[in-house]
Amino acid sequence: MRDNIGVKKRPVRRLGARLAHGWRLMDAASAPSQLVHDFIRPAVRAVPSSMARRIGPCRIWLGALPDPALTSQWTESRPGLEVRVTTSGLADHDIALELLLCFGQALWGRLAARELREYWTLLDHEILEGVTGEIDEQALEERRLLMARRGSGEWGRLDRYGCASFAGTAAEYVHCLWHDVTVRAGPDHLPAPQLRRRLGLLARWFPPDRGYRLFPPGLGGV
């Protein structure tokens, strides 16, 4: 055994593995290599550069969370956004989607006033059109709670719905850039015309990077 008493050690810099946009995957050696290679890296790479710049520096951890009831969580810190996603009980594809959802939640707080007005106008149109579905289960639950208490003046509930709706939409936008997806139909799901309108709005704000397309050639759009 080597005696290191009295020897000063330099602190080890744990920068993590580099991802697209200069983001970092922390403790990368402990993350399943297939998950990182086939899902995390492609999903992060699909995030438009303009969206990534709006989000800012980001560090990602994959593994157990302090609260086992959570599947993901994010916080703001001095170095930037810090995102943690559990790998327990989730398929690799779902882990990547949880990561994209966290990006969408963080992005909601970074929208300009003009963008917020435009998104709220879009949601208002959907309500007037009688749309009953939403982009995902979390947004659907928040929408139902909001509509059940409509007129009660609960602005906090309104903001929670807006955030959930936008986060799910932003995640689905990047998901569509990452690979082909299947649109689900039914009263609980967002109809195709409204979904296309939302995705088109995100594409206008944050255009896909070169080599990525939101819609297949021949369908119009980007």
C-alpha positions as CSV (number, residue, x, y, z in Angstrom):
1,M,0.0,0.0,0.0
2,R,1.4,3.4,-1.0
3,D,1.4,6.0,1.7
4,N,0.0,9.3,0.4
5,I,0.1,11.2,3.6
6,G,1.3,14.7,3.0
7,V,0.8,14.5,-0.8
8,K,-1.6,17.0,-2.2
9,K,-3.8,15.6,-5.0
10,R,-5.2,17.6,-7.8
11,P,-9.0,17.5,-7.9
12,V,-10.4,15.3,-10.5
13,R,-12.5,17.2,-13.1
14,R,-15.6,15.2,-13.9
15,L,-16.7,16.8,-17.1
16,G,-18.6,13.7,-18.4
17,A,-19.1,12.6,-22.0
18,R,-19.6,15.3,-24.6
19,L,-23.0,15.4,-26.3
20,A,-24.3,17.6,-29.1
21,H,-24.6,21.3,-28.4
22,G,-21.7,21.1,-25.9
23,W,-24.0,19.4,-23.4
24,R,-22.6,16.7,-21.1
25,L,-23.6,13.3,-20.0
26,M,-22.3,12.9,-16.4
27,D,-21.2,9.6,-15.0
28,A,-21.3,8.3,-18.6
29,A,-19.3,5.1,-17.7
30,S,-22.2,3.9,-15.5
31,A,-24.9,4.4,-18.1
32,P,-25.8,1.5,-20.4
33,S,-23.8,2.0,-23.6
34,Q,-26.6,0.9,-25.9
35,L,-29.0,3.4,-24.2
36,V,-26.5,6.2,-24.7
37,H,-25.5,5.3,-28.3
38,D,-28.9,4.3,-29.7
39,F,-31.2,6.7,-27.9
40,I,-29.6,9.5,-25.8
41,R,-27.1,10.8,-28.3
42,P,-29.5,10.7,-31.3
43,A,-32.3,12.4,-29.3
44,V,-30.0,15.2,-28.1
45,R,-28.6,15.6,-31.6
46,A,-32.1,16.1,-33.0
47,V,-32.7,19.1,-30.7
48,P,-32.4,22.2,-33.1
49,S,-29.4,24.3,-32.4
50,S,-31.6,27.4,-31.8
51,M,-33.6,25.5,-29.2
52,A,-30.4,24.2,-27.5
53,R,-29.1,27.8,-27.3
54,R,-32.3,28.9,-25.7
55,I,-32.0,26.1,-23.1
56,G,-28.4,26.9,-22.5
57,P,-25.6,24.7,-20.9
58,C,-27.0,21.3,-19.8
59,R,-25.7,18.4,-17.8
60,I,-27.5,15.1,-17.8
61,W,-27.5,12.2,-15.3
62,L,-29.0,8.8,-16.0
63,G,-29.7,6.6,-13.0
64,A,-31.7,6.4,-9.8
65,L,-33.5,9.5,-8.5
66,P,-33.7,10.5,-4.8
67,D,-37.5,10.2,-5.0
68,P,-38.4,6.8,-6.5
69,A,-41.8,8.1,-7.4
70,L,-40.3,10.4,-10.0
71,T,-39.1,9.4,-13.5
72,S,-37.3,12.6,-14.2
73,Q,-36.5,16.0,-12.7
74,W,-34.5,19.1,-13.6
75,T,-33.1,22.0,-11.7
76,E,-31.4,25.3,-12.6
77,S,-27.9,25.8,-11.3
78,R,-25.0,28.2,-11.8
79,P,-23.5,26.0,-14.5
80,G,-26.8,25.7,-16.3
81,L,-29.7,23.2,-16.6
82,E,-29.2,19.9,-14.7
83,V,-31.4,17.0,-15.8
84,R,-31.8,13.6,-14.1
85,V,-33.7,10.7,-15.6
86,T,-34.2,7.3,-14.0
87,T,-33.2,4.2,-15.9
88,S,-35.3,1.9,-13.6
89,G,-38.5,0.5,-15.0
90,L,-38.4,2.5,-18.2
91,A,-37.6,1.3,-21.8
92,D,-34.6,3.0,-23.4
93,H,-36.9,4.9,-25.8
94,D,-39.0,6.2,-22.9
95,I,-35.9,7.3,-21.1
96,A,-35.0,9.5,-24.1
97,L,-38.5,10.9,-24.2
98,E,-38.4,11.8,-20.5
99,L,-35.2,13.7,-21.2
100,L,-36.9,15.6,-24.1
101,L,-39.9,16.4,-21.8
102,C,-37.5,18.0,-19.3
103,F,-36.1,20.1,-22.1
104,G,-39.6,21.2,-23.0
105,Q,-40.4,22.1,-19.4
106,A,-37.3,24.2,-19.0
107,L,-37.9,25.9,-22.4
108,W,-41.4,27.0,-21.2
109,G,-39.8,29.4,-18.8
110,R,-37.5,30.8,-21.5
111,L,-40.2,31.7,-24.0
112,A,-40.5,35.4,-25.0
113,A,-43.7,37.2,-24.2
114,R,-44.6,37.2,-27.9
115,E,-44.1,33.4,-28.1
116,L,-46.2,32.9,-24.9
117,R,-49.1,34.9,-26.4
118,E,-48.9,33.0,-29.6
119,Y,-49.0,29.6,-27.8
120,W,-51.9,30.6,-25.5
121,T,-53.8,31.8,-28.6
122,L,-53.2,28.4,-30.2
123,L,-54.6,26.6,-27.1
124,D,-57.6,29.0,-27.0
125,H,-58.4,28.1,-30.6
126,E,-58.2,24.4,-29.8
127,I,-60.7,24.8,-27.0
128,L,-63.1,26.8,-29.2
129,E,-62.7,24.0,-31.8
130,G,-64.0,21.5,-29.2
131,V,-60.7,19.5,-29.0
132,T,-60.9,17.2,-26.0
133,G,-57.5,15.5,-26.3
134,E,-53.9,16.5,-25.6
135,I,-50.3,15.8,-26.6
136,D,-49.7,13.3,-23.7
137,E,-51.2,12.0,-20.5
138,Q,-49.8,14.6,-18.2
139,A,-51.1,17.5,-20.4
140,L,-54.4,15.7,-20.7
141,E,-54.8,15.4,-16.9
142,E,-53.9,19.1,-16.4
143,R,-56.4,20.1,-19.1
144,R,-59.2,18.2,-17.5
145,L,-58.4,19.6,-14.1
146,L,-58.4,23.1,-15.6
147,M,-61.7,22.6,-17.5
148,A,-63.4,21.2,-14.4
149,R,-62.5,24.3,-12.4
150,R,-63.1,26.8,-15.3
151,G,-64.0,30.2,-14.1
152,S,-62.6,29.7,-10.6
153,G,-59.7,32.0,-11.2
154,E,-57.0,29.4,-10.5
155,W,-54.2,31.0,-12.6
156,G,-51.7,28.5,-11.1
157,R,-53.7,25.7,-12.6
158,L,-53.8,27.5,-16.0
159,D,-50.0,27.9,-16.0
160,R,-49.5,24.2,-15.1
161,Y,-51.7,23.2,-18.0
162,G,-49.8,25.6,-20.4
163,C,-46.4,24.2,-19.2
164,A,-47.5,20.6,-19.5
165,S,-49.0,21.2,-22.9
166,F,-46.0,23.0,-24.3
167,A,-43.4,20.6,-22.8
168,G,-45.2,17.7,-24.4
169,T,-45.4,19.5,-27.7
170,A,-41.7,20.5,-27.6
171,A,-40.7,16.9,-26.8
172,E,-42.9,15.5,-29.6
173,Y,-41.4,18.0,-32.0
174,V,-37.9,16.8,-31.3
175,H,-39.1,13.3,-31.3
176,C,-40.5,13.7,-34.9
177,L,-37.1,15.1,-35.9
178,W,-35.3,12.2,-34.4
179,H,-37.2,9.5,-36.2
180,D,-40.6,8.7,-37.8
181,V,-43.5,8.5,-35.4
182,T,-47.1,7.2,-35.4
183,V,-49.9,9.6,-34.7
184,R,-52.4,8.2,-32.2
185,A,-56.1,8.8,-32.7
186,G,-59.0,9.0,-30.2
187,P,-60.8,11.5,-28.0
188,D,-57.8,11.5,-25.5
189,H,-55.3,12.4,-28.2
190,L,-54.6,15.6,-30.0
191,P,-56.2,15.4,-33.5
192,A,-53.8,15.4,-36.5
193,P,-54.6,19.0,-37.7
194,Q,-54.1,20.5,-34.3
195,L,-50.9,18.5,-33.8
196,R,-49.5,19.6,-37.1
197,R,-50.3,23.2,-36.2
198,R,-48.4,22.9,-32.9
199,L,-45.4,21.3,-34.5
200,G,-45.4,23.9,-37.3
201,L,-45.3,26.6,-34.7
202,L,-42.3,25.0,-33.0
203,A,-40.6,24.6,-36.3
204,R,-41.1,28.3,-37.0
205,W,-39.6,29.2,-33.7
206,F,-36.8,26.6,-33.7
207,P,-36.1,25.4,-37.3
208,P,-34.7,21.9,-37.7
209,D,-31.0,21.7,-38.2
210,R,-29.6,20.7,-41.6
211,G,-30.3,17.1,-42.3
212,Y,-33.5,17.0,-40.3
213,R,-37.1,17.3,-41.5
214,L,-40.3,17.6,-39.5
215,F,-42.6,16.4,-42.3
216,P,-41.7,13.9,-45.1
217,P,-41.1,15.4,-48.6
218,G,-44.3,16.1,-50.4
219,L,-46.4,16.9,-47.3
220,G,-45.2,20.5,-47.2
221,G,-43.8,22.3,-44.3
222,V,-40.2,21.9,-43.0
